[in-house]
């Protein structure tokens, strides 16, 4: 069943029906349309068919696991923001979800109001910054256009998740400035992520991998954090 979207349609793929119903209730109250599926195969089909503004995926699903759904979405060129919702509290599972292209991770039990806040935060970031934050940023061979949500390296367009884009944009916004992991969590994610500062490390590694030969522009400052410097 799909509700009429107001703020946009959110896809929820969760096999525990009481949890799915609770998430639907809180998202609907906040003005979102919600489509719920209870297994991974149907969830992937819904993501491809409905093109939601955001996805909330359990990891342990019948059919396809949530990480496999995201892997296939990213392979299709679909960079819809994704929040993983799962009972697994092992760091390996958290990091795997982020490495597969997830933007955030929420562990059960959770606050449904916090989950809605995280969805809204992701969507605000995906809409891009206002005013001067829209200026094009260039560092070495990398050009980032916040208005178009595009990054080019040597003229070649990169495919980045919303969080990867915002992380790179934040670093490029103040070249040479060293940001601690805590500062990046607060500024890019807008809250304390469930996976902690390790979230930052994983996303930096993902951005570097996609930058290829330009990866050295993001430099690790041991014991402090990260900086972008040509």
PyMOL commands that set and color helices and strands:
alter all, ss='L'
color gray80, all
select helices_A, chain A and resi 17-29+40-50+66-75+91-99+112-127+131-134+162-173+181-189+198-217
alter helices_A, ss='H'
color red, helices_A
select strands_A, chain A and resi 9-13+33-37+54-57+81-86+104-107+137-139+142-145+150-153+156-157+179-180+218-221+225-228
alter strands_A, ss='S'
color yellow, strands_A
deselect
rebuild
show_as cartoon
